[in-house]
Amino acid sequence: MIAGFKDVTANPIKKLKFLPYTLVGIVAFTLNANPDTNVYMQIYVTLLEAKLGVVLVYLLSKKLGQLSKEKHSES
């Protein structure tokens, strides 16, 4: 019965699966928070952030997945 509880404890890296989304969201909010910027510039920056955000989330998620696999193979 105790062996079953070992599977319930999550890998700490799996708990970080929302970290890439959080980091990209914080950066996007920080860059768009200045109200003095021209409206068209804000739109342009937002579109660039969306494209870069997708790439960054993919790369960070892939890196976290690799770390999870390394930790899983060590156990």
mmCIF file of the N, C-alpha and C atoms, coordinates in Angstrom:
data_MODEL
# 
_entry.id   MODEL 
# 
loop_
_atom_site.group_PDB 
_atom_site.id 
_atom_site.type_symbol 
_atom_site.label_atom_id 
_atom_site.label_alt_id 
_atom_site.label_comp_id 
_atom_site.label_asym_id 
_atom_site.label_entity_id 
_atom_site.label_seq_id 
_atom_site.pdbx_PDB_ins_code 
_atom_site.Cartn_x 
_atom_site.Cartn_y 
_atom_site.Cartn_z 
_atom_site.occupancy 
_atom_site.B_iso_or_equiv 
_atom_site.pdbx_formal_charge 
_atom_site.auth_seq_id 
_atom_site.auth_comp_id 
_atom_site.auth_asym_id 
_atom_site.auth_atom_id 
_atom_site.pdbx_PDB_model_num 
ATOM 1   N N  . MET A 1 1  ? 0.818  -1.188 0.000   1.00 0.00 ? 1  MET A N  1 
ATOM 2   C CA . MET A 1 1  ? 0.000  0.000  0.000   1.00 0.00 ? 1  MET A CA 1 
ATOM 3   C C  . MET A 1 1  ? 0.863  1.254  0.000   1.00 0.00 ? 1  MET A C  1 
ATOM 4   N N  . ILE A 1 2  ? 1.982  1.257  0.683   1.00 0.00 ? 2  ILE A N  1 
ATOM 5   C CA . ILE A 1 2  ? 2.873  2.408  0.709   1.00 0.00 ? 2  ILE A CA 1 
ATOM 6   C C  . ILE A 1 2  ? 3.494  2.628  -0.667  1.00 0.00 ? 2  ILE A C  1 
ATOM 7   N N  . ALA A 1 3  ? 3.743  1.563  -1.385  1.00 0.00 ? 3  ALA A N  1 
ATOM 8   C CA . ALA A 1 3  ? 4.321  1.700  -2.723  1.00 0.00 ? 3  ALA A CA 1 
ATOM 9   C C  . ALA A 1 3  ? 3.385  2.484  -3.638  1.00 0.00 ? 3  ALA A C  1 
ATOM 10  N N  . GLY A 1 4  ? 2.083  2.379  -3.429  1.00 0.00 ? 4  GLY A N  1 
ATOM 11  C CA . GLY A 1 4  ? 1.119  3.137  -4.225  1.00 0.00 ? 4  GLY A CA 1 
ATOM 12  C C  . GLY A 1 4  ? 1.210  4.626  -3.972  1.00 0.00 ? 4  GLY A C  1 
ATOM 13  N N  . PHE A 1 5  ? 1.552  5.018  -2.758  1.00 0.00 ? 5  PHE A N  1 
ATOM 14  C CA . PHE A 1 5  ? 1.677  6.437  -2.441  1.00 0.00 ? 5  PHE A CA 1 
ATOM 15  C C  . PHE A 1 5  ? 2.921  7.054  -3.071  1.00 0.00 ? 5  PHE A C  1 
ATOM 16  N N  . LYS A 1 6  ? 3.905  6.243  -3.392  1.00 0.00 ? 6  LYS A N  1 
ATOM 17  C CA . LYS A 1 6  ? 5.108  6.765  -4.026  1.00 0.00 ? 6  LYS A CA 1 
ATOM 18  C C  . LYS A 1 6  ? 4.787  7.353  -5.401  1.00 0.00 ? 6  LYS A C  1 
ATOM 19  N N  . ASP A 1 7  ? 3.819  6.762  -6.108  1.00 0.00 ? 7  ASP A N  1 
ATOM 20  C CA . ASP A 1 7  ? 3.426  7.270  -7.414  1.00 0.00 ? 7  ASP A CA 1 
ATOM 21  C C  . ASP A 1 7  ? 2.626  8.560  -7.310  1.00 0.00 ? 7  ASP A C  1 
ATOM 22  N N  . VAL A 1 8  ? 1.966  8.774  -6.182  1.00 0.00 ? 8  VAL A N  1 
ATOM 23  C CA . VAL A 1 8  ? 1.150  9.963  -6.010  1.00 0.00 ? 8  VAL A CA 1 
ATOM 24  C C  . VAL A 1 8  ? 2.016  11.210 -5.875  1.00 0.00 ? 8  VAL A C  1 
ATOM 25  N N  . THR A 1 9  ? 3.174  11.082 -5.255  1.00 0.00 ? 9  THR A N  1 
ATOM 26  C CA . THR A 1 9  ? 4.051  12.241 -5.104  1.00 0.00 ? 9  THR A CA 1 
ATOM 27  C C  . THR A 1 9  ? 4.569  12.643 -6.470  1.00 0.00 ? 9  THR A C  1 
ATOM 28  N N  . ALA A 1 10 ? 4.245  13.855 -6.870  1.00 0.00 ? 10 ALA A N  1 
ATOM 29  C CA . ALA A 1 10 ? 4.594  14.331 -8.207  1.00 0.00 ? 10 ALA A CA 1 
ATOM 30  C C  . ALA A 1 10 ? 6.058  14.728 -8.269  1.00 0.00 ? 10 ALA A C  1 
ATOM 31  N N  . ASN A 1 11 ? 6.608  14.581 -9.433  1.00 0.00 ? 11 ASN A N  1 
ATOM 32  C CA . ASN A 1 11 ? 7.960  15.035 -9.705  1.00 0.00 ? 11 ASN A CA 1 
ATOM 33  C C  . ASN A 1 11 ? 7.962  16.565 -9.599  1.00 0.00 ? 11 ASN A C  1 
ATOM 34  N N  . PRO A 1 12 ? 8.900  17.170 -8.885  1.00 0.00 ? 12 PRO A N  1 
ATOM 35  C CA . PRO A 1 12 ? 8.889  18.633 -8.732  1.00 0.00 ? 12 PRO A CA 1 
ATOM 36  C C  . PRO A 1 12 ? 8.960  19.371 -10.062 1.00 0.00 ? 12 PRO A C  1 
ATOM 37  N N  . ILE A 1 13 ? 9.565  18.783 -11.064 1.00 0.00 ? 13 ILE A N  1 
ATOM 38  C CA . ILE A 1 13 ? 9.656  19.444 -12.361 1.00 0.00 ? 13 ILE A CA 1 
ATOM 39  C C  . ILE A 1 13 ? 8.296  19.463 -13.037 1.00 0.00 ? 13 ILE A C  1 
ATOM 40  N N  . LYS A 1 14 ? 7.478  18.442 -12.841 1.00 0.00 ? 14 LYS A N  1 
ATOM 41  C CA . LYS A 1 14 ? 6.143  18.429 -13.429 1.00 0.00 ? 14 LYS A CA 1 
ATOM 42  C C  . LYS A 1 14 ? 5.268  19.514 -12.826 1.00 0.00 ? 14 LYS A C  1 
ATOM 43  N N  . LYS A 1 15 ? 5.565  19.920 -11.602 1.00 0.00 ? 15 LYS A N  1 
ATOM 44  C CA . LYS A 1 15 ? 4.803  20.994 -10.974 1.00 0.00 ? 15 LYS A CA 1 
ATOM 45  C C  . LYS A 1 15 ? 5.082  22.335 -11.653 1.00 0.00 ? 15 LYS A C  1 
ATOM 46  N N  . LEU A 1 16 ? 6.148  22.424 -12.411 1.00 0.00 ? 16 LEU A N  1 
ATOM 47  C CA . LEU A 1 16 ? 6.539  23.667 -13.072 1.00 0.00 ? 16 LEU A CA 1 
ATOM 48  C C  . LEU A 1 16 ? 6.019  23.767 -14.503 1.00 0.00 ? 16 LEU A C  1 
ATOM 49  N N  . LYS A 1 17 ? 4.999  22.990 -14.871 1.00 0.00 ? 17 LYS A N  1 
ATOM 50  C CA . LYS A 1 17 ? 4.584  22.965 -16.267 1.00 0.00 ? 17 LYS A CA 1 
ATOM 51  C C  . LYS A 1 17 ? 3.959  24.285 -16.718 1.00 0.00 ? 17 LYS A C  1 
ATOM 52  N N  . PHE A 1 18 ? 3.500  25.113 -15.799 1.00 0.00 ? 18 PHE A N  1 
ATOM 53  C CA . PHE A 1 18 ? 2.944  26.411 -16.174 1.00 0.00 ? 18 PHE A CA 1 
ATOM 54  C C  . PHE A 1 18 ? 3.971  27.537 -16.091 1.00 0.00 ? 18 PHE A C  1 
ATOM 55  N N  . LEU A 1 19 ? 5.196  27.218 -15.704 1.00 0.00 ? 19 LEU A N  1 
ATOM 56  C CA . LEU A 1 19 ? 6.243  28.227 -15.580 1.00 0.00 ? 19 LEU A CA 1 
ATOM 57  C C  . LEU A 1 19 ? 6.524  28.960 -16.897 1.00 0.00 ? 19 LEU A C  1 
ATOM 58  N N  . PRO A 1 20 ? 6.653  28.277 -18.039 1.00 0.00 ? 20 PRO A N  1 
ATOM 59  C CA . PRO A 1 20 ? 6.907  29.022 -19.286 1.00 0.00 ? 20 PRO A CA 1 
ATOM 60  C C  . PRO A 1 20 ? 5.803  30.021 -19.614 1.00 0.00 ? 20 PRO A C  1 
ATOM 61  N N  . TYR A 1 21 ? 4.551  29.634 -19.393 1.00 0.00 ? 21 TYR A N  1 
ATOM 62  C CA . TYR A 1 21 ? 3.438  30.544 -19.677 1.00 0.00 ? 21 TYR A CA 1 
ATOM 63  C C  . TYR A 1 21 ? 3.480  31.754 -18.753 1.00 0.00 ? 21 TYR A C  1 
ATOM 64  N N  . THR A 1 22 ? 3.839  31.528 -17.503 1.00 0.00 ? 22 THR A N  1 
ATOM 65  C CA . THR A 1 22 ? 3.928  32.619 -16.539 1.00 0.00 ? 22 THR A CA 1 
ATOM 66  C C  . THR A 1 22 ? 5.034  33.595 -16.910 1.00 0.00 ? 22 THR A C  1 
ATOM 67  N N  . LEU A 1 23 ? 6.197  33.069 -17.266 1.00 0.00 ? 23 LEU A N  1 
ATOM 68  C CA . LEU A 1 23 ? 7.325  33.933 -17.618 1.00 0.00 ? 23 LEU A CA 1 
ATOM 69  C C  . LEU A 1 23 ? 7.022  34.769 -18.859 1.00 0.00 ? 23 LEU A C  1 
ATOM 70  N N  . VAL A 1 24 ? 6.468  34.151 -19.881 1.00 0.00 ? 24 VAL A N  1 
ATOM 71  C CA . VAL A 1 24 ? 6.138  34.884 -21.107 1.00 0.00 ? 24 VAL A CA 1 
ATOM 72  C C  . VAL A 1 24 ? 5.053  35.919 -20.829 1.00 0.00 ? 24 VAL A C  1 
ATOM 73  N N  . GLY A 1 25 ? 4.080  35.580 -19.999 1.00 0.00 ? 25 GLY A N  1 
ATOM 74  C CA . GLY A 1 25 ? 3.030  36.535 -19.650 1.00 0.00 ? 25 GLY A CA 1 
ATOM 75  C C  . GLY A 1 25 ? 3.556  37.741 -18.894 1.00 0.00 ? 25 GLY A C  1 
ATOM 76  N N  . ILE A 1 26 ? 4.481  37.509 -17.984 1.00 0.00 ? 26 ILE A N  1 
ATOM 77  C CA . ILE A 1 26 ? 5.072  38.617 -17.221 1.00 0.00 ? 26 ILE A CA 1 
ATOM 78  C C  . ILE A 1 26 ? 5.863  39.545 -18.139 1.00 0.00 ? 26 ILE A C  1 
ATOM 79  N N  . VAL A 1 27 ? 6.630  38.966 -19.045 1.00 0.00 ? 27 VAL A N  1 
ATOM 80  C CA . VAL A 1 27 ? 7.416  39.786 -19.982 1.00 0.00 ? 27 VAL A CA 1 
ATOM 81  C C  . VAL A 1 27 ? 6.493  40.581 -20.898 1.00 0.00 ? 27 VAL A C  1 
ATOM 82  N N  . ALA A 1 28 ? 5.443  39.951 -21.420 1.00 0.00 ? 28 ALA A N  1 
ATOM 83  C CA . ALA A 1 28 ? 4.513  40.650 -22.303 1.00 0.00 ? 28 ALA A CA 1 
ATOM 84  C C  . ALA A 1 28 ? 3.809  41.791 -21.571 1.00 0.00 ? 28 ALA A C  1 
ATOM 85  N N  . PHE A 1 29 ? 3.385  41.543 -20.343 1.00 0.00 ? 29 PHE A N  1 
ATOM 86  C CA . PHE A 1 29 ? 2.721  42.590 -19.573 1.00 0.00 ? 29 PHE A CA 1 
ATOM 87  C C  . PHE A 1 29 ? 3.670  43.747 -19.286 1.00 0.00 ? 29 PHE A C  1 
ATOM 88  N N  . THR A 1 30 ? 4.909  43.431 -18.946 1.00 0.00 ? 30 THR A N  1 
ATOM 89  C CA . THR A 1 30 ? 5.884  44.474 -18.634 1.00 0.00 ? 30 THR A CA 1 
ATOM 90  C C  . THR A 1 30 ? 6.160  45.355 -19.848 1.00 0.00 ? 30 THR A C  1 
ATOM 91  N N  . LEU A 1 31 ? 6.281  44.747 -21.006 1.00 0.00 ? 31 LEU A N  1 
ATOM 92  C CA . LEU A 1 31 ? 6.572  45.533 -22.211 1.00 0.00 ? 31 LEU A CA 1 
ATOM 93  C C  . LEU A 1 31 ? 5.381  46.367 -22.663 1.00 0.00 ? 31 LEU A C  1 
ATOM 94  N N  . ASN A 1 32 ? 4.161  45.957 -22.344 1.00 0.00 ? 32 ASN A N  1 
ATOM 95  C CA . ASN A 1 32 ? 2.970  46.695 -22.777 1.00 0.00 ? 32 ASN A CA 1 
ATOM 96  C C  . ASN A 1 32 ? 2.399  47.605 -21.699 1.00 0.00 ? 32 ASN A C  1 
ATOM 97  N N  . ALA A 1 33 ? 3.025  47.691 -20.551 1.00 0.00 ? 33 ALA A N  1 
ATOM 98  C CA . ALA A 1 33 ? 2.468  48.441 -19.434 1.00 0.00 ? 33 ALA A CA 1 
ATOM 99  C C  . ALA A 1 33 ? 2.645  49.954 -19.555 1.00 0.00 ? 33 ALA A C  1 
ATOM 100 N N  . ASN A 1 34 ? 3.495  50.409 -20.456 1.00 0.00 ? 34 ASN A N  1 
ATOM 101 C CA . ASN A 1 34 ? 3.745  51.841 -20.593 1.00 0.00 ? 34 ASN A CA 1 
ATOM 102 C C  . ASN A 1 34 ? 2.601  52.489 -21.376 1.00 0.00 ? 34 ASN A C  1 
ATOM 103 N N  . PRO A 1 35 ? 1.782  53.353 -20.741 1.00 0.00 ? 35 PRO A N  1 
ATOM 104 C CA . PRO A 1 35 ? 0.642  53.967 -21.441 1.00 0.00 ? 35 PRO A CA 1 
ATOM 105 C C  . PRO A 1 35 ? 1.048  55.093 -22.397 1.00 0.00 ? 35 PRO A C  1 
ATOM 106 N N  . ASP A 1 36 ? 2.288  55.554 -22.323 1.00 0.00 ? 36 ASP A N  1 
ATOM 107 C CA . ASP A 1 36 ? 2.724  56.661 -23.173 1.00 0.00 ? 36 ASP A CA 1 
ATOM 108 C C  . ASP A 1 36 ? 3.148  56.208 -24.568 1.00 0.00 ? 36 ASP A C  1 
ATOM 109 N N  . THR A 1 37 ? 3.202  54.922 -24.786 1.00 0.00 ? 37 THR A N  1 
ATOM 110 C CA . THR A 1 37 ? 3.621  54.403 -26.083 1.00 0.00 ? 37 THR A CA 1 
ATOM 111 C C  . THR A 1 37 ? 2.502  54.595 -27.106 1.00 0.00 ? 37 THR A C  1 
ATOM 112 N N  . ASN A 1 38 ? 2.894  54.847 -28.331 1.00 0.00 ? 38 ASN A N  1 
ATOM 113 C CA . ASN A 1 38 ? 1.945  54.997 -29.425 1.00 0.00 ? 38 ASN A CA 1 
ATOM 114 C C  . ASN A 1 38 ? 1.092  53.728 -29.544 1.00 0.00 ? 38 ASN A C  1 
ATOM 115 N N  . VAL A 1 39 ? -0.196 53.902 -29.860 1.00 0.00 ? 39 VAL A N  1 
ATOM 116 C CA . VAL A 1 39 ? -1.120 52.772 -29.928 1.00 0.00 ? 39 VAL A CA 1 
ATOM 117 C C  . VAL A 1 39 ? -0.677 51.770 -30.992 1.00 0.00 ? 39 VAL A C  1 
ATOM 118 N N  . TYR A 1 40 ? -0.252 52.263 -32.137 1.00 0.00 ? 40 TYR A N  1 
ATOM 119 C CA . TYR A 1 40 ? 0.167  51.357 -33.215 1.00 0.00 ? 40 TYR A CA 1 
ATOM 120 C C  . TYR A 1 40 ? 1.446  50.609 -32.836 1.00 0.00 ? 40 TYR A C  1 
ATOM 121 N N  . MET A 1 41 ? 2.301  51.266 -32.084 1.00 0.00 ? 41 MET A N  1 
ATOM 122 C CA . MET A 1 41 ? 3.514  50.600 -31.614 1.00 0.00 ? 41 MET A CA 1 
ATOM 123 C C  . MET A 1 41 ? 3.166  49.502 -30.614 1.00 0.00 ? 41 MET A C  1 
ATOM 124 N N  . GLN A 1 42 ? 2.198  49.757 -29.741 1.00 0.00 ? 42 GLN A N  1 
ATOM 125 C CA . GLN A 1 42 ? 1.759  48.737 -28.791 1.00 0.00 ? 42 GLN A CA 1 
ATOM 126 C C  . GLN A 1 42 ? 1.192  47.518 -29.520 1.00 0.00 ? 42 GLN A C  1 
ATOM 127 N N  . ILE A 1 43 ? 0.417  47.767 -30.568 1.00 0.00 ? 43 ILE A N  1 
ATOM 128 C CA . ILE A 1 43 ? -0.152 46.658 -31.343 1.00 0.00 ? 43 ILE A CA 1 
ATOM 129 C C  . ILE A 1 43 ? 0.958  45.864 -32.011 1.00 0.00 ? 43 ILE A C  1 
ATOM 130 N N  . TYR A 1 44 ? 1.915  46.562 -32.594 1.00 0.00 ? 44 TYR A N  1 
ATOM 131 C CA . TYR A 1 44 ? 3.029  45.891 -33.269 1.00 0.00 ? 44 TYR A CA 1 
ATOM 132 C C  . TYR A 1 44 ? 3.849  45.057 -32.278 1.00 0.00 ? 44 TYR A C  1 
ATOM 133 N N  . VAL A 1 45 ? 4.137  45.629 -31.131 1.00 0.00 ? 45 VAL A N  1 
ATOM 134 C CA . VAL A 1 45 ? 4.902  44.916 -30.108 1.00 0.00 ? 45 VAL A CA 1 
ATOM 135 C C  . VAL A 1 45 ? 4.111  43.701 -29.609 1.00 0.00 ? 45 VAL A C  1 
ATOM 136 N N  . THR A 1 46 ? 2.811  43.850 -29.452 1.00 0.00 ? 46 THR A N  1 
ATOM 137 C CA . THR A 1 46 ? 1.978  42.733 -29.005 1.00 0.00 ? 46 THR A CA 1 
ATOM 138 C C  . THR A 1 46 ? 2.009  41.587 -30.009 1.00 0.00 ? 46 THR A C  1 
ATOM 139 N N  . LEU A 1 47 ? 1.952  41.899 -31.297 1.00 0.00 ? 47 LEU A N  1 
ATOM 140 C CA . LEU A 1 47 ? 2.017  40.846 -32.314 1.00 0.00 ? 47 LEU A CA 1 
ATOM 141 C C  . LEU A 1 47 ? 3.372  40.150 -32.306 1.00 0.00 ? 47 LEU A C  1 
ATOM 142 N N  . LEU A 1 48 ? 4.439  40.921 -32.139 1.00 0.00 ? 48 LEU A N  1 
ATOM 143 C CA . LEU A 1 48 ? 5.762  40.307 -32.049 1.00 0.00 ? 48 LEU A CA 1 
ATOM 144 C C  . LEU A 1 48 ? 5.886  39.438 -30.800 1.00 0.00 ? 48 LEU A C  1 
ATOM 145 N N  . GLU A 1 49 ? 5.333  39.919 -29.688 1.00 0.00 ? 49 GLU A N  1 
ATOM 146 C CA . GLU A 1 49 ? 5.378  39.136 -28.450 1.00 0.00 ? 49 GLU A CA 1 
ATOM 147 C C  . GLU A 1 49 ? 4.614  37.834 -28.591 1.00 0.00 ? 49 GLU A C  1 
ATOM 148 N N  . ALA A 1 50 ? 3.503  37.868 -29.310 1.00 0.00 ? 50 ALA A N  1 
ATOM 149 C CA . ALA A 1 50 ? 2.718  36.641 -29.492 1.00 0.00 ? 50 ALA A CA 1 
ATOM 150 C C  . ALA A 1 50 ? 3.531  35.596 -30.245 1.00 0.00 ? 50 ALA A C  1 
ATOM 151 N N  . LYS A 1 51 ? 4.210  36.029 -31.298 1.00 0.00 ? 51 LYS A N  1 
ATOM 152 C CA . LYS A 1 51 ? 5.035  35.092 -32.069 1.00 0.00 ? 51 LYS A CA 1 
ATOM 153 C C  . LYS A 1 51 ? 6.205  34.573 -31.244 1.00 0.00 ? 51 LYS A C  1 
ATOM 154 N N  . LEU A 1 52 ? 6.906  35.475 -30.604 1.00 0.00 ? 52 LEU A N  1 
ATOM 155 C CA . LEU A 1 52 ? 8.037  35.056 -29.774 1.00 0.00 ? 52 LEU A CA 1 
ATOM 156 C C  . LEU A 1 52 ? 7.583  34.252 -28.558 1.00 0.00 ? 52 LEU A C  1 
ATOM 157 N N  . GLY A 1 53 ? 6.415  34.590 -28.025 1.00 0.00 ? 53 GLY A N  1 
ATOM 158 C CA . GLY A 1 53 ? 5.894  33.871 -26.874 1.00 0.00 ? 53 GLY A CA 1 
ATOM 159 C C  . GLY A 1 53 ? 5.626  32.411 -27.178 1.00 0.00 ? 53 GLY A C  1 
ATOM 160 N N  . VAL A 1 54 ? 5.081  32.143 -28.364 1.00 0.00 ? 54 VAL A N  1 
ATOM 161 C CA . VAL A 1 54 ? 4.812  30.759 -28.746 1.00 0.00 ? 54 VAL A CA 1 
ATOM 162 C C  . VAL A 1 54 ? 6.121  29.974 -28.822 1.00 0.00 ? 54 VAL A C  1 
ATOM 163 N N  . VAL A 1 55 ? 7.136  30.582 -29.408 1.00 0.00 ? 55 VAL A N  1 
ATOM 164 C CA . VAL A 1 55 ? 8.437  29.910 -29.528 1.00 0.00 ? 55 VAL A CA 1 
ATOM 165 C C  . VAL A 1 55 ? 9.071  29.704 -28.159 1.00 0.00 ? 55 VAL A C  1 
ATOM 166 N N  . LEU A 1 56 ? 9.020  30.725 -27.315 1.00 0.00 ? 56 LEU A N  1 
ATOM 167 C CA . LEU A 1 56 ? 9.625  30.608 -25.986 1.00 0.00 ? 56 LEU A CA 1 
ATOM 168 C C  . LEU A 1 56 ? 8.917  29.563 -25.129 1.00 0.00 ? 56 LEU A C  1 
ATOM 169 N N  . VAL A 1 57 ? 7.595  29.536 -25.181 1.00 0.00 ? 57 VAL A N  1 
ATOM 170 C CA . VAL A 1 57 ? 6.862  28.532 -24.398 1.00 0.00 ? 57 VAL A CA 1 
ATOM 171 C C  . VAL A 1 57 ? 7.218  27.135 -24.890 1.00 0.00 ? 57 VAL A C  1 
ATOM 172 N N  . TYR A 1 58 ? 7.316  26.965 -26.200 1.00 0.00 ? 58 TYR A N  1 
ATOM 173 C CA . TYR A 1 58 ? 7.685  25.656 -26.748 1.00 0.00 ? 58 TYR A CA 1 
ATOM 174 C C  . TYR A 1 58 ? 9.074  25.233 -26.270 1.00 0.00 ? 58 TYR A C  1 
ATOM 175 N N  . LEU A 1 59 ? 10.039 26.147 -26.377 1.00 0.00 ? 59 LEU A N  1 
ATOM 176 C CA . LEU A 1 59 ? 11.410 25.806 -25.994 1.00 0.00 ? 59 LEU A CA 1 
ATOM 177 C C  . LEU A 1 59 ? 11.538 25.540 -24.493 1.00 0.00 ? 59 LEU A C  1 
ATOM 178 N N  . LEU A 1 60 ? 10.899 26.371 -23.677 1.00 0.00 ? 60 LEU A N  1 
ATOM 179 C CA . LEU A 1 60 ? 10.966 26.164 -22.229 1.00 0.00 ? 60 LEU A CA 1 
ATOM 180 C C  . LEU A 1 60 ? 10.249 24.874 -21.821 1.00 0.00 ? 60 LEU A C  1 
ATOM 181 N N  . SER A 1 61 ? 9.117  24.575 -22.454 1.00 0.00 ? 61 SER A N  1 
ATOM 182 C CA . SER A 1 61 ? 8.408  23.334 -22.142 1.00 0.00 ? 61 SER A CA 1 
ATOM 183 C C  . SER A 1 61 ? 9.236  22.121 -22.546 1.00 0.00 ? 61 SER A C  1 
ATOM 184 N N  . LYS A 1 62 ? 9.905  22.228 -23.683 1.00 0.00 ? 62 LYS A N  1 
ATOM 185 C CA . LYS A 1 62 ? 10.756 21.124 -24.142 1.00 0.00 ? 62 LYS A CA 1 
ATOM 186 C C  . LYS A 1 62 ? 11.910 20.910 -23.161 1.00 0.00 ? 62 LYS A C  1 
ATOM 187 N N  . LYS A 1 63 ? 12.515 22.010 -22.683 1.00 0.00 ? 63 LYS A N  1 
ATOM 188 C CA . LYS A 1 63 ? 13.615 21.915 -21.734 1.00 0.00 ? 63 LYS A CA 1 
ATOM 189 C C  . LYS A 1 63 ? 13.150 21.298 -20.412 1.00 0.00 ? 63 LYS A C  1 
ATOM 190 N N  . LEU A 1 64 ? 11.973 21.717 -19.931 1.00 0.00 ? 64 LEU A N  1 
ATOM 191 C CA . LEU A 1 64 ? 11.443 21.136 -18.701 1.00 0.00 ? 64 LEU A CA 1 
ATOM 192 C C  . LEU A 1 64 ? 11.127 19.654 -18.896 1.00 0.00 ? 64 LEU A C  1 
ATOM 193 N N  . GLY A 1 65 ? 10.655 19.288 -20.075 1.00 0.00 ? 65 GLY A N  1 
ATOM 194 C CA . GLY A 1 65 ? 10.387 17.883 -20.365 1.00 0.00 ? 65 GLY A CA 1 
ATOM 195 C C  . GLY A 1 65 ? 11.653 17.056 -20.353 1.00 0.00 ? 65 GLY A C  1 
ATOM 196 N N  . GLN A 1 66 ? 12.739 17.620 -20.875 1.00 0.00 ? 66 GLN A N  1 
ATOM 197 C CA . GLN A 1 66 ? 14.021 16.916 -20.860 1.00 0.00 ? 66 GLN A CA 1 
ATOM 198 C C  . GLN A 1 66 ? 14.527 16.749 -19.434 1.00 0.00 ? 66 GLN A C  1 
ATOM 199 N N  . LEU A 1 67 ? 14.368 17.779 -18.615 1.00 0.00 ? 67 LEU A N  1 
ATOM 200 C CA . LEU A 1 67 ? 14.779 17.684 -17.216 1.00 0.00 ? 67 LEU A CA 1 
ATOM 201 C C  . LEU A 1 67 ? 13.958 16.633 -16.488 1.00 0.00 ? 67 LEU A C  1 
ATOM 202 N N  . SER A 1 68 ? 12.677 16.571 -16.807 1.00 0.00 ? 68 SER A N  1 
ATOM 203 C CA . SER A 1 68 ? 11.815 15.584 -16.179 1.00 0.00 ? 68 SER A CA 1 
ATOM 204 C C  . SER A 1 68 ? 12.234 14.169 -16.571 1.00 0.00 ? 68 SER A C  1 
ATOM 205 N N  . LYS A 1 69 ? 12.582 13.974 -17.820 1.00 0.00 ? 69 LYS A N  1 
ATOM 206 C CA . LYS A 1 69 ? 13.004 12.651 -18.283 1.00 0.00 ? 69 LYS A CA 1 
ATOM 207 C C  . LYS A 1 69 ? 14.335 12.252 -17.635 1.00 0.00 ? 69 LYS A C  1 
ATOM 208 N N  . GLU A 1 70 ? 15.249 13.221 -17.475 1.00 0.00 ? 70 GLU A N  1 
ATOM 209 C CA . GLU A 1 70 ? 16.531 12.928 -16.829 1.00 0.00 ? 70 GLU A CA 1 
ATOM 210 C C  . GLU A 1 70 ? 16.312 12.538 -15.374 1.00 0.00 ? 70 GLU A C  1 
ATOM 211 N N  . LYS A 1 71 ? 15.454 13.254 -14.670 1.00 0.00 ? 71 LYS A N  1 
ATOM 212 C CA . LYS A 1 71 ? 15.172 12.940 -13.263 1.00 0.00 ? 71 LYS A CA 1 
ATOM 213 C C  . LYS A 1 71 ? 14.478 11.583 -13.153 1.00 0.00 ? 71 LYS A C  1 
ATOM 214 N N  . HIS A 1 72 ? 13.602 11.299 -14.127 1.00 0.00 ? 72 HIS A N  1 
ATOM 215 C CA . HIS A 1 72 ? 12.844 10.062 -14.099 1.00 0.00 ? 72 HIS A CA 1 
ATOM 216 C C  . HIS A 1 72 ? 13.767 8.859  -14.381 1.00 0.00 ? 72 HIS A C  1 
ATOM 217 N N  . SER A 1 73 ? 14.748 9.054  -15.263 1.00 0.00 ? 73 SER A N  1 
ATOM 218 C CA . SER A 1 73 ? 15.648 7.948  -15.590 1.00 0.00 ? 73 SER A CA 1 
ATOM 219 C C  . SER A 1 73 ? 16.659 7.677  -14.467 1.00 0.00 ? 73 SER A C  1 
ATOM 220 N N  . GLU A 1 74 ? 16.956 8.705  -13.644 1.00 0.00 ? 74 GLU A N  1 
ATOM 221 C CA . GLU A 1 74 ? 17.876 8.527  -12.528 1.00 0.00 ? 74 GLU A CA 1 
ATOM 222 C C  . GLU A 1 74 ? 17.245 7.697  -11.409 1.00 0.00 ? 74 GLU A C  1 
ATOM 223 N N  . SER A 1 75 ? 15.938 7.806  -11.249 1.00 0.00 ? 75 SER A N  1 
ATOM 224 C CA . SER A 1 75 ? 15.255 7.112  -10.143 1.00 0.00 ? 75 SER A CA 1 
ATOM 225 C C  . SER A 1 75 ? 15.167 5.629  -10.379 1.00 0.00 ? 75 SER A C  1 
# 
